[in-house]
């Protein structure tokens, strides 16, 4: 009754504040909420801790009995479950070994025959063809690669000489590169000064 009366009084005060001035709504509501919180927070926290303590006490009192009952009866159920399950697993393992042995013997023999035959065919035919034609290709490569290397060495020397002459210290290319570098330096200096 006291809480409901206080609640309705606070609601009436808030409505009166709204009617007087809308700006005082926040102040009145915040002050009323703080006052109610300060007045009843201690009682609420005490009720919470009492109920929480009662729940903990009940849990401590009955958790031991519940755990004992669980372990007493679950052990029997687990034993009943594991006995036939273990027997089923043992039977599967015992008889599947025979089936796997029957499966792997002919399959392994077939794989071994295929592997041997393919290796024999590969070694005889493919290696013979490779040796026959690889010798010719290597001979052609050696014959013509020497000529290409000779031509490359003959003409690369001339190109390198022309390159060195053109881009040397006294060549035209060297002067062009030097002037381009100087122009870039002057442009950079003008930009920094500006």
Secondary structure by P-SEA (a helix, b strand, c coil): caaaaaaaaaaaaaaaaaaacccaaaaaaaaaaaaaaaacaaaaaaaaaaaaaaaaaaaaacaaaaaaaaaaaaaaaaaaaaaaaaaaaaaaaaaaaaaaaaaaaaaaaaaaaaaaaaaaaaaccaaaaaaaaaaaaaaaaaaaaaaaaaaaaaaaaaaaaaaaaaaccccaaaaaaaaaaaaaaaaaaaaaac
